[in-house]
Amino acid sequence: MILQLDPTIMVETPLGTGQTLFIIDYGMHQNTCWVIALKDSGIIKHFDCNDVILSTNYTYGLNLRHHGFNDKMPENDK
C-alpha cells in the first residue's frame, strides 16, 4: 500500500531534514519505507521507518524534547 501525505510532514533523516512525500507499507513482515525529498539537495531518497524522526514544530509543540526543550514545556504538555 502506498500512502501519499497531504499535507506533507518535515522529518529528520541520517542525510538531513526532508519532506515526506509517500509512505510505502509492504506488510507486517517488513518495515515501512518513507519516500523523502531532502531539503538541502532536493534529492528523493527511500528511508526505513527506523531512520525517520519527526522534525521539531515549535508552533504545535511537536518533538521539542529532541532539541532539549523538555524543561521549558508546561507541565501538562510533558
C-alpha positions, 0 to 999 in steps of 0.5 A: 500500500502506498500512502501519499501525505497531504499535507506533507510532514518535515522529518529528520533523516541520517542525510538531513531534514526532508519532506515526506512525500509517500509512505510505502507499507509492504506488510507486517513482515517488513518495515515501512519505507518513507519516500523523502525529498531532502531539503538541502539537495532536493534529492528523493531518497527511500528511508526505513521507518527506523531512520525517520524522526519527526522534525521539531514544530515549535508552533504545535509543540511537536518533538521539542524534547529532541532539541532539549526543550523538555524543561521549558514545556508546561507541565501538562504538555510533558 
